[in-house]
Amino acid sequence: MAKSQQSFNKKEKEKKRLKKREEKRKKKEQRLANSKKGSGFDNMIAYVDEFGNLTDTPPDFSNREEIDPESIVLGIPKKEETDEDSNTDKTGKISYFDHSKGFGFILDNDSQEKYFVHISGLIDEVEEGDKVTFDLEKGMKGMNAVRVKKI
C-alpha cells in the first residue's frame, strides 16, 4: 500500500491558511456592516470655535466681534531706536592699538566700557592715548567701534 502524499505538517499549514482566510472574510463583513457609507457630508464636517479648538457643532455667531478691515496693519512696524542704536558720535580714548595685527580697543568716556575696533573701521590714523569719536555697530562677539575719527 502506498503512503498518503500529505504529511502532518502539510495538513497543519492548510488548516492555518483556511483559518486566516475565514478570519479575513469575517473582518471584511464587520467593516461593511459598521461602515457609515452614504451617511452624508454633515458627519464629516469639523468646525473651529473662537479659541481655535476643533468641534463638531457649528459656531455661535451671537458672540461675533466686528473688525474694521482698514484697522489691520500689514507689514513690519518701524524699529524704534534704543540705547544700542542711538549711539552716534560717542567719545573715547584709544586704550590699546596694535598696527601690525590691525586691531585695538577704545575706552568710552561715558560708560568706561571697552569696545573692539578694527583697522577697517578707522577713518584717521590713531595711536594709543588719542581722543576719538566713534559709532557702535553690533559685531559677532559684541559691540564694535566703527567710523573712528581723531579729535
C-alpha positions in Angstrom: 0.0 0.0 0.0 1.1 3.4 -0.8 1.5 6.1 1.8 -0.5 9.3 1.8 1.2 12.1 -0.1 0.2 14.6 2.6 2.3 14.8 5.7 1.1 16.1 9.1 2.9 19.4 8.5 1.2 20.0 5.2 -2.2 19.4 6.8 -1.5 21.9 9.6 -0.4 24.6 7.1 -3.5 24.1 5.1 -5.7 24.4 8.2 -3.9 27.7 9.2 -4.4 29.1 5.7 -8.1 28.3 5.8 -8.5 29.8 9.2 -6.7 33.0 8.2 -9.0 33.2 5.1 -12.1 32.8 7.2 -10.9 35.5 9.7 -10.2 37.9 6.9 -13.7 37.3 5.5 -15.3 37.9 8.9 -13.4 41.2 9.4 -14.5 42.3 5.9 -18.1 41.6 6.8 -17.8 43.5 10.1 -16.3 46.5 8.3 -19.1 46.6 5.8 -21.7 46.3 8.5 -20.2 49.0 10.6 -19.4 51.4 7.8 -21.4 54.6 7.5 -21.2 54.7 3.8 -23.6 57.2 2.4 -24.2 58.8 5.8 -23.6 62.2 4.3 -21.3 65.2 4.3 -22.6 66.5 7.6 -20.9 63.8 9.6 -17.5 64.6 8.1 -17.5 68.4 8.9 -15.4 69.8 11.7 -15.8 73.4 13.0 -13.3 75.6 14.7 -14.5 77.6 17.7 -13.3 81.1 18.8 -10.5 79.5 20.8 -9.1 77.5 17.9 -10.4 74.1 19.0 -12.0 71.6 16.6 -15.6 70.8 17.4 -18.5 69.0 15.7 -21.0 71.8 16.5 -21.4 74.9 14.3 -20.0 78.1 15.8 -22.3 80.6 17.7 -22.4 83.9 15.8 -24.1 85.8 18.5 -20.7 86.5 20.2 -19.2 87.6 17.0 -17.0 90.7 17.1 -16.9 93.0 14.0 -13.4 94.1 12.9 -12.8 97.1 10.7 -10.6 95.8 7.8 -9.0 99.3 7.5 -7.6 98.9 11.0 -5.5 95.9 10.1 -1.9 96.8 9.5 0.2 94.7 7.1 3.9 94.8 7.3 6.6 95.2 9.9 6.5 98.2 12.2 9.4 100.6 12.2 12.1 99.8 14.7 12.3 102.4 17.5 15.8 103.5 18.5 17.2 102.0 21.7 20.3 102.8 23.6 22.4 100.5 21.4 21.1 102.0 18.2 21.2 105.7 19.2 25.0 105.7 19.7 26.1 108.4 17.3 29.3 110.3 18.0 30.5 108.7 21.2 33.8 109.9 22.5 36.6 107.9 24.0 40.3 107.2 24.2 42.4 104.6 22.4 43.5 102.3 25.3 45.4 99.8 23.0 46.1 99.6 19.3 48.4 97.2 17.5 49.1 98.3 13.9 50.8 95.0 13.0 47.7 93.0 14.0 45.2 95.6 12.8 43.0 96.0 15.9 42.7 97.7 19.2 40.3 98.8 21.9 38.6 102.1 22.7 37.7 103.1 26.3 34.3 105.0 26.3 34.4 108.3 28.2 30.8 108.0 29.4 30.3 104.3 30.4 34.0 103.4 30.8 33.4 100.3 28.6 36.0 98.9 26.2 34.9 98.5 22.6 36.8 96.5 19.9 38.0 98.5 16.9 39.4 97.0 13.7 41.7 98.9 11.3 39.0 98.8 8.7 36.8 100.9 11.0 39.3 103.7 11.2 38.9 107.0 9.3 42.1 108.7 10.6 45.4 107.1 11.7 45.3 106.6 15.5 47.8 105.9 18.2 47.4 104.8 21.9 46.2 107.6 24.0 44.4 109.6 21.2 41.0 111.0 21.9 38.5 109.9 19.3 34.8 110.0 18.3 33.2 106.7 17.1 29.9 104.9 16.3 29.0 101.5 17.5 27.8 98.5 15.5 26.7 95.0 16.6 29.5 92.6 15.8 29.8 88.8 16.1 31.1 89.0 19.7 29.6 92.3 20.9 29.6 95.9 20.0 32.4 97.2 17.7 33.6 100.7 17.2 33.3 102.0 13.6 33.9 105.3 11.8 36.6 106.2 14.3 37.9 109.8 13.9 40.7 111.5 15.8 39.6 114.7 17.7 
